[in-house]
């Protein structure tokens, strides 16, 4: 079960997470891409973003950076930001705290081998998004001093293969508002919906004068 639009009560209950950007300039959206980088999908995303002069934040899996450093390098070279998504895409609810934190550190080291500090820092902290949005309170408290914990306002659910491409697009457009943090996935599982939705989403908001910025 998932919500396309994060409930306001959830945002209030967990204020330590960034769910959206309340102080965003007018007509500004914050696109994020989880689970890459992989050449089959991330390169497509980069091409589409470049067509619309859009910037985004990529929450990368360390193992994928290790396998595809050239793709990760292209993300950086095109002026996007990068965030930590653990080394092995771990579910925080199912992972012991020490193991989870070590996995995050391994991902961060992999990122910092290629990325400069401004590329993974935001508001004085490194960027982190927990896979599946699942993080225990203990894990969150351990990370808060060092990481800006990023969740989302709009979940496109591009990974849901039972969701039609057109429905995925309609939901993404419907729930986006100024300051929204929007989640897409540069993954094989999401590829079908992503290839349909992303170009049309960018075109829809771009024509209306919206901007796409990094976190």
N, C-alpha and C positions, 0 to 999 in steps of 0.2 A: 504494500500500500504506500502511496506517496501523494503529496499535494503539489499541484502545479504552482500554486501561489502560497507562500509560507504564511501561516496564520499569525495574526498580530499577537495573540496570546503566547505563542511559542517565542516570538521575538522578545516579549516582555519577561518571560520566565528565564530566558538565557541571555541576558544583556551583555555578557562578556564576549559573545560572538558578534561579528559584523554580518548582519543579514542584508543590509542595503546601505546606501550612502545618503543620509538625510540632507547633508549640506552640498549635494551635487549641484553644479551649475545647471541652468535651464536646459531641457532637452538633452540630457546626458545619460547614457547607458553604460554599464560596466559588464562587458562580455567576459566569461571565463570558460576555459576548456580543460576538462579533467582527463587523466589516464594516459596521455601520450608521454613522450613523442613517439610516433610511429610513422614511417615514410608513406604508408598506404593512405593515411588520412590526414595527418598533420600538414603535409605539403599542400593538400587541397585547401585546408583551412587558411593557411598563409596566403595562398593565391587569392582567395575570396576576400580576405581582409584587406589585402593590398589594393584590390580593385576599388574598394570603397574608402580608402585612406582611414581604415578603422584600426584601432589598437585594442589589445586584449591582454588578459592575464592567463597564463597557462600553468595549471597545477599538475606538475610532472611526477611520474613514478620513477624512482631512482634506477630501477632495473632497466627501464626503457631508455633512460638517458645513457646508461652504460652501453646498451646495445646499439643505440643510434645517436652517437655524439654529433654527427653531421647535421641531423635534423634539429637537434637541440640548438646547435650553433646557428641555424637559420632563424629559429624563433628569436634568439637574442639579436641577431644582426638586423632584423626588421623592426626593432624598437619595441618589442613587447616585453611585459614583465613575466617573471616566473615565480611559482610558489611550490612549496613542498607538499607532496601527496603520499608520503612514506616511500620506502624503497621497494616494498613488495605488495603494495595496495592492501594493507592490513585493516581488518575490522577492529576498531578500538574496543567494542563490547566483548570481543572474543579473544583478546590478547592481553597478557599480563603487562602491567605498567612498565616494568623495566625493559621487557622485550620491545614494546611499542616505542618507547622513547629512543632506544638504541636504533631501531629501524628508521625513525625520523632523522636521527643524526647521520646515519649512513647515506640517506637521500640528500641531506644538506651538503655533505662533503662532496658527493658526486656533482651536485649543482655548482658548488663554489669552485670546482676545478676548472669550469669554463666561464661562469657568470661573474660579472663585477658586482660590487655591493649595491649600487643603485638599481640593478636589474632584479634584485630579489628582496629589497627593503621597501617598506611602506610605513609612513608615520613612525619612523625610528625602530621598526621591528621587522624581522623576517616574516614571510607570508606562509601560512599553513592552512590547508583544508583537509579534514579527516575523510578518508574514503567512506562512502555510504552516508556521510554526515554523522557517523557514530563515534562518539568520544565519551569516555567516562569522566566524572567530575574530577577525580584524582589526576587523570591524564591532562585535563584542561588546566587545572591549577598549576601543574608542573610546567606546562608550555607557555602560559600567559606572560611570564616576565620576558620572554625572548621572542615570541611569535605573535603576530596579529592573526587571530583565529577567524577565518573567513568561511561563512556559510553561504546562503543565497536567499534571494527574494522570489526568483522565478526558476522553476525546474522545467526544462523543455521536455524531459522524459524521452529524449531521442533514442535512448537505449532500449525502450520498450518496443519490442518487435511486434506486439499485438496492436500498437497504435499506428494508424495510417499516417502517411507523410503529410497529408493535408490537415488532419486533425492536430498533429504535432505543431504545424505552422500556425494554425488558428489559435491554439492555446498560448504559444509563445508570444504572439502579437497581442492577444487579449490582455494578458496579465502584466505586460511590461509597462512601467511608468518611470518617470524621472527618478534617477537614483537607484534603479533596480540593479541588483547583481544577478546576472542571468547565467545559468549553467548549461553548457553543451558538453559533449564528450568527443574527443578525437581518438576514438577507439573503433575497432572492427565491429563490435556489437552495435554501435550507434551509427555506423557508416551510411546505411540506407536512408534513414531519416535525415541525418545531418546533410548529406549531399543535396537533398531536396529543400530542406528548410533554410539552411544558412544563407544561400544566395538571395532567396526571396525575402528573408527577414531583414538582411542588410539593405536590400533595395527599398523595401517598404519604409523603413525608418530614415534611411539616407535621403530619400526624395522629400521627406517631410522636414528635413533640416536638423535631424538628430545627430549627435556626436557619440562616438564610441571611444572610451578612454580606459586606461589601465587603473588598477586600484592603487 
